[in-house]
Amino acid sequence: MNRIPWKQIGRGLSLTHLTVLIFAASSLIYAASPQGRPAFFDLKHGAEVTRVALNLVQEGSFAHPYYALPTGPTAHTAPAYVLLFALVAKLFGIGSTGAMVLWALNIGFLALQLALLPMLSNRLGLGVAPGVIAAAFGVVVQPYRVLLEWESLFTGALLVVLCVVTLPYFKAPRDWRHSALLGFLWGVAILTNPECVLLLFAWPHIAAMENSPVQLARARRAMLVVVAGAALACLPWFIRNYGQFHSVFFIRDNFGLELSTSNNPCARPTMLENFTMGCHDQTHPNANPAIAAEVADEGEIRFNHDRLRQAMAWIASNPRAFAWLTWRRFLKFWFPYLNGLRYAIPTGILTILSFAGIALLYRNNRRAALLFSSTLFVYPLIH
């Protein structure tokens, strides 16, 4: 836990100083780079997150996620980043000022992820050097794109913070108040991206795996409080959804739609290909008024149930096509092209090295290896 080496980080330079330095450098470099430059200079552009956030500001309702036409109340998007987006739009407007504020926040979310990597590697017992190298790689290669209309950087920042906090906490749990507070933070992450719930159950178990029997019992009790805290944070959203839709689902209700737009006769492995080949326009209500009218007529819940049945029927009737699509998605997920070989080559090399690194790490630091492998293989499973 206390291992820092790397020549004690440098004479007079503490881990906190290093974190601040990486945060500042990452912010400045990304802010000046093409990857960090905003695509739009207002808050009117974007997809479902933008639409719902602006409707929340203008009409006061969490509704109408699609451009094609108004479709009513929605749970298509997770609420946390939408609320942040709406708050910025409300306070600073939907023009250039609001866009710059939201852009600065996203630059900060990205820089925070990189800045905390040395602290994370140190808490895993690896020292600070691997974290510094990883942060440097992220700054130099810049595999991330700052896109205001998506919650990805906000989610990433929350997950790195949670990993840094969760690891030591479950080795030495404190009182129930601290556990509840940690659970509330996990709840915010789940309300940002529901996939975070998978890591909520993986990371604490890995963190406590080397505990003594007494500490393990305390960790289990703490886990119950953390889960309760996360559930309490999510409860208002569940109550809203049940009151609005009279149905129970986990955070978002759009799984049937996404499965059907990804598995059909015209589907391609990636969203970009579906856009460019016209499949998205044929299958998604955001761009197709006829499909959006179905959502408005049937309601989101029934519409998504229908789409789920359609998708499952197509998959059952076309197992080879589904397997081929899935295999190509797997390859493109782990080896993304990212608009050029400048990003594709180092990212692909890093992916290969990461698999080899986890295998080697398992021999020397089983806990760190399990944490990384659980994150790499469990979190992106739905994609």
Residue pairs with C-beta under 8 A, 6 or more apart in sequence:
1 123
1 125
1 168
1 171
3 122
3 125
3 126
3 127
4 15
4 122
4 127
4 128
5 127
5 128
5 129
6 127
6 128
6 129
6 132
9 15
9 18
9 128
13 21
15 118
15 119
15 122
15 128
18 118
18 128
18 132
19 115
19 116
19 118
19 119
20 115
22 111
22 114
22 115
22 117
22 118
22 132
22 135
23 111
23 112
23 114
23 115
24 111
25 139
26 110
26 111
26 114
26 115
26 135
26 138
26 139
27 107
27 108
27 111
29 36
29 139
30 36
30 107
30 110
30 111
30 139
30 142
30 144
30 146
31 107
33 142
35 142
35 144
35 145
35 146
36 107
36 110
36 142
36 146
37 146
38 99
38 100
38 103
38 146
38 148
39 45
39 147
39 148
40 46
40 99
40 148
41 96
41 99
41 100
42 94
42 95
42 96
42 98
42 99
43 50
43 53
43 54
43 85
43 88
43 89
43 93
43 94
43 95
43 98
43 99
43 102
43 148
44 50
44 54
44 94
45 149
46 148
46 149
46 150
47 67
47 149
47 286
48 65
48 66
48 74
48 76
48 77
48 286
49 77
49 81
49 82
49 85
49 149
49 150
49 151
50 85
50 149
51 64
51 65
51 66
51 67
52 62
52 63
52 64
52 65
52 74
52 76
52 77
52 82
53 82
53 83
53 85
53 86
53 89
54 86
54 89
54 94
55 61
55 62
55 63
55 64
56 62
56 82
56 83
56 86
57 86
57 89
57 90
57 94
61 73
62 73
62 74
62 75
62 79
62 82
62 240
63 70
63 71
63 72
63 73
63 74
64 70
64 71
64 72
64 74
65 71
65 74
65 76
65 77
65 286
66 285
66 286
66 292
66 295
67 286
67 287
68 285
68 286
68 287
68 288
68 289
68 291
68 292
69 289
69 292
69 293
69 296
70 296
71 285
71 292
71 295
71 296
71 300
72 295
72 296
72 299
72 300
73 244
73 245
73 300
74 253
74 300
75 241
75 244
75 245
75 249
75 251
75 252
75 253
75 254
75 300
76 252
76 253
76 254
76 257
76 300
77 252
78 151
78 191
78 192
78 193
78 194
78 251
78 252
79 191
79 237
80 151
80 154
80 188
80 191
80 192
81 150
81 151
81 154
81 155
81 192
84 105
84 154
85 102
85 148
88 98
88 101
88 102
88 105
89 98
91 98
91 101
92 98
92 101
99 148
102 148
103 146
103 148
106 146
106 147
106 148
106 153
106 154
107 146
108 157
109 153
109 154
109 156
109 157
110 144
110 146
110 153
110 156
110 157
112 157
112 160
112 161
113 138
113 153
113 156
113 157
113 160
114 134
114 135
114 138
114 139
115 135
116 160
116 161
116 164
117 131
117 132
117 134
117 135
117 138
117 160
118 128
118 131
118 132
118 135
119 128
119 131
119 164
120 131
120 160
120 163
120 164
120 167
121 127
121 128
121 129
121 130
121 131
121 134
122 128
122 131
123 164
123 167
123 168
124 167
124 365
124 367
124 368
124 371
125 365
125 367
125 368
126 365
126 368
137 346
137 350
138 144
141 342
141 343
141 346
141 347
142 343
143 338
143 343
143 346
143 347
144 153
146 153
147 153
151 192
151 193
154 192
155 189
155 192
155 193
155 196
158 185
158 188
158 189
158 192
158 196
159 189
159 196
159 199
161 185
162 185
162 186
162 189
162 196
162 199
162 203
163 203
163 371
163 375
165 182
165 185
166 182
166 203
166 204
166 207
167 203
167 207
167 371
168 207
169 178
169 179
169 182
169 207
169 222
170 203
170 204
170 207
170 208
170 211
170 219
170 222
170 223
171 207
171 208
171 210
171 211
171 215
171 219
172 215
173 179
173 215
173 218
173 219
173 221
173 222
174 222
176 222
176 225
179 222
179 225
179 226
179 229
180 225
180 226
180 228
180 229
180 232
181 229
182 226
182 229
183 225
183 226
183 227
183 228
183 229
183 230
183 231
183 232
183 233
184 229
184 230
184 232
184 233
186 196
186 200
186 226
186 229
186 230
186 233
187 229
187 230
187 231
187 232
187 233
187 234
188 233
189 196
190 196
190 197
190 200
190 230
190 233
190 234
190 251
191 233
191 234
191 237
191 251
194 250
194 251
194 252
195 379
195 380
195 381
195 382
196 379
197 230
197 250
198 378
198 379
198 381
199 374
199 375
199 378
199 379
200 226
200 227
200 230
202 374
202 375
202 378
203 371
203 374
204 219
204 222
204 223
204 226
206 367
206 370
206 371
206 374
207 219
207 367
207 371
208 215
208 216
208 219
208 220
209 366
209 367
209 370
210 367
211 219
234 251
237 251
238 248
241 247
241 248
241 249
241 253
242 248
245 253
245 299
245 300
245 301
247 253
247 301
249 301
253 300
253 301
253 304
254 300
254 304
255 304
255 308
256 303
256 304
256 305
256 306
256 307
256 308
256 309
256 311
257 284
257 285
257 303
257 304
257 307
259 307
259 308
259 311
259 312
260 283
260 307
260 308
260 310
260 311
260 314
261 267
261 274
261 279
261 280
261 283
261 284
262 274
262 311
262 325
263 311
263 314
263 315
263 322
263 325
264 279
264 283
264 310
264 311
264 314
265 314
266 274
266 277
266 278
266 279
266 282
266 283
267 274
267 279
267 283
267 325
268 274
268 277
268 279
268 325
269 325
269 328
269 329
269 332
270 329
270 332
271 280
273 279
274 280
274 283
280 286
280 287
281 287
281 288
282 288
283 291
284 291
285 291
285 292
285 294
285 295
286 292
294 303
295 303
298 306
314 322
315 322
329 383
333 380
333 383
334 351
335 344
335 347
335 348
335 351
336 343
336 344
336 347
337 343
337 344
338 344
338 347
354 372
354 376
358 369
358 372
358 373
358 376
359 369
361 368
361 369
361 372
362 369
362 370
